[in-house]
């Protein structure tokens, strides 16, 4: 049975509007970056538990990835097969505190890109605020080919993106009701 303190400590949180999720990569011509314009997440956080994060799901709409170039947007959406697989998804499996002075979590989860799911593991730096909000920063390197994605090319094959990309995030989590207060 859950204690009253456990029920009070656990909160359902969502992303604040100032949260950022983006993908960085490189090519034979120049580095590139694409930002998620509408990331959505719902998480259950308990600052008093060893794991802190009990659950977390993140959705990134592929058609909402903005690369700063209409052609790059088009090529990336095509490579990710956005019509068939409209979302990039992350689901937390386990989070454990990393020993040390800073609050860091070793997280394991599943990342789904273009319909293919792969396990991922990375470290997240967390700052808990007295008002119950949390800030988290982290990154994970992935190979597009691990998800069956052929790295995009452009300019008749002259521009070739490299297979390795880095998914980065700087998020602020707020109570779910606050984040969705403006919804009808």
C-alpha positions as CSV (number, residue, x, y, z in Angstrom):
1,X,0.0,0.0,0.0
2,X,1.3,3.5,-0.9
3,X,1.8,5.9,2.0
4,X,0.2,9.3,2.0
5,X,3.7,10.9,1.8
6,X,4.4,8.9,-1.4
7,X,1.2,10.0,-3.0
8,X,1.9,13.6,-2.1
9,X,5.5,13.4,-3.4
10,X,4.6,11.9,-6.8
11,X,3.5,14.3,-9.4
12,X,2.4,14.1,-13.0
13,X,4.4,16.6,-15.1
14,X,4.5,17.8,-18.7
15,X,6.9,19.9,-20.7
16,X,6.9,23.7,-20.2
17,X,6.7,25.8,-23.4
18,X,10.4,26.8,-23.0
19,X,11.5,23.2,-23.2
20,X,13.8,22.3,-26.2
21,X,14.5,19.0,-28.0
22,X,16.7,19.0,-31.1
23,X,18.8,16.8,-33.3
24,X,22.3,17.7,-34.4
25,X,24.2,16.0,-37.2
26,X,27.0,16.6,-39.6
27,X,27.6,16.1,-43.4
28,X,30.4,16.3,-45.8
29,X,29.7,20.0,-46.3
30,X,28.5,21.4,-42.9
31,X,26.9,20.6,-39.6
32,X,23.1,20.8,-39.2
33,X,20.5,21.0,-36.5
34,X,16.7,20.4,-36.4
35,X,14.5,21.5,-33.5
36,X,11.3,19.8,-32.4
37,X,8.7,22.5,-32.6
38,X,6.0,20.7,-30.6
39,X,7.5,18.1,-28.3
40,X,5.0,16.5,-25.9
41,X,5.7,14.6,-22.7
42,X,4.0,13.2,-19.7
43,X,6.0,12.0,-16.8
44,X,5.5,10.8,-13.2
45,X,8.2,12.3,-10.9
46,X,8.8,11.5,-7.3
47,X,11.7,13.5,-5.9
48,X,11.8,11.4,-2.8
49,X,12.3,8.1,-4.6
50,X,15.7,6.7,-5.7
51,X,14.6,6.7,-9.3
52,X,13.0,10.1,-9.3
53,X,11.3,9.4,-12.7
54,X,8.7,6.6,-12.4
55,X,7.5,7.0,-15.9
56,X,8.2,9.2,-18.9
57,X,7.0,9.3,-22.5
58,X,8.1,11.8,-25.1
59,X,6.5,12.3,-28.5
60,X,8.1,14.4,-31.3
61,X,6.1,15.0,-34.4
62,X,8.3,14.4,-37.4
63,X,6.4,17.0,-39.5
64,X,7.2,19.5,-36.6
65,X,11.0,19.1,-37.0
66,X,12.4,22.5,-38.2
67,X,15.9,22.5,-39.7
68,X,15.9,26.1,-40.9
69,X,15.7,25.0,-44.6
70,X,12.6,23.8,-46.4
71,X,14.7,21.4,-48.5
72,X,16.4,20.0,-45.3
73,X,13.0,19.6,-43.6
74,X,11.7,17.8,-46.7
75,X,14.7,15.4,-46.9
76,X,14.6,14.6,-43.2
77,X,10.9,13.9,-43.2
78,X,11.3,11.7,-46.3
79,X,14.2,9.8,-44.7
80,X,12.1,9.3,-41.5
81,X,9.1,8.2,-43.6
82,X,6.9,10.7,-41.7
83,X,3.7,9.8,-43.6
84,X,3.9,6.2,-42.3
85,X,5.6,7.0,-39.0
86,X,4.6,10.5,-37.9
87,X,6.2,10.4,-34.5
88,X,9.6,9.8,-32.8
89,X,8.9,8.3,-29.5
90,X,10.9,7.7,-26.3
91,X,9.7,5.6,-23.3
92,X,11.6,5.4,-20.1
93,X,12.2,1.9,-18.8
94,X,14.4,2.6,-15.7
95,X,16.1,5.6,-14.1
96,X,18.7,5.3,-11.3
97,X,20.5,8.1,-9.5
98,X,24.2,8.3,-10.2
99,X,26.3,8.7,-7.0
100,X,27.8,12.1,-6.5
101,X,27.0,15.7,-5.5
102,X,25.1,16.6,-8.6
103,X,21.7,15.1,-9.2
104,X,22.2,12.9,-12.3
105,X,20.3,9.9,-13.5
106,X,21.4,6.9,-15.5
107,X,18.4,6.3,-17.7
108,X,17.5,3.3,-19.9
109,X,14.6,3.5,-22.4
110,X,13.4,2.7,-25.8
111,X,13.6,5.1,-28.7
112,X,11.4,4.6,-31.7
113,X,12.3,6.2,-35.0
114,X,10.7,5.4,-38.4
115,X,8.8,2.5,-36.8
116,X,11.9,0.8,-35.4
117,X,12.5,0.6,-31.7
118,X,16.0,0.4,-30.1
119,X,17.2,0.5,-26.5
120,X,19.1,3.6,-25.5
121,X,21.0,4.6,-22.3
122,X,22.3,8.0,-21.3
123,X,22.9,10.3,-18.4
124,X,20.5,13.1,-17.5
125,X,21.4,16.1,-15.3
126,X,18.4,17.2,-13.1
127,X,17.7,20.2,-11.0
128,X,14.7,20.1,-8.8
129,X,13.0,23.4,-7.8
130,X,11.2,24.0,-4.5
131,X,7.9,24.5,-6.5
132,X,8.0,21.0,-7.8
133,X,9.2,21.8,-11.3
134,X,12.3,20.1,-12.6
135,X,14.9,21.0,-15.3
136,X,16.7,18.2,-17.1
137,X,19.5,18.2,-19.7
138,X,21.0,15.4,-21.6
139,X,21.9,13.9,-24.9
140,X,22.2,10.6,-26.7
141,X,24.1,9.6,-29.8
142,X,22.3,7.3,-32.3
143,X,23.0,5.9,-35.7
144,X,20.2,6.6,-38.2
145,X,21.0,3.2,-39.8
146,X,20.1,1.4,-36.5
147,X,16.6,2.6,-37.1
148,X,16.5,1.6,-40.8
149,X,16.9,5.3,-41.8
150,X,19.2,6.0,-44.7
151,X,21.0,9.3,-44.0
152,X,19.6,12.1,-46.2
153,X,21.4,13.4,-49.3
154,X,20.8,16.5,-51.3
155,X,22.2,18.4,-54.3
156,X,22.2,15.3,-56.5
157,X,24.1,13.4,-53.9
158,X,26.8,16.0,-53.4
159,X,25.7,16.7,-49.8
160,X,25.7,13.5,-47.7
161,X,24.7,13.5,-44.1
162,X,26.6,11.3,-41.7
163,X,24.9,8.3,-40.0
164,X,25.6,9.5,-36.4
165,X,23.2,12.1,-34.9
166,X,22.9,13.5,-31.4
167,X,19.5,14.0,-29.8
168,X,19.7,16.7,-27.2
169,X,17.2,18.1,-24.7
170,X,16.9,20.9,-22.2
171,X,13.5,20.6,-20.7
172,X,11.6,22.1,-17.8
173,X,8.8,20.0,-16.4
174,X,5.8,21.6,-14.8
175,X,2.6,20.1,-13.3
176,X,0.5,18.6,-16.0
177,X,-2.5,20.8,-15.2
178,X,-0.4,23.9,-15.5
179,X,1.1,22.9,-18.9
180,X,-2.3,22.1,-20.3
181,X,-4.3,24.9,-18.6
182,X,-4.8,26.7,-22.0
183,X,-6.2,23.6,-23.7
184,X,-10.0,23.6,-24.3
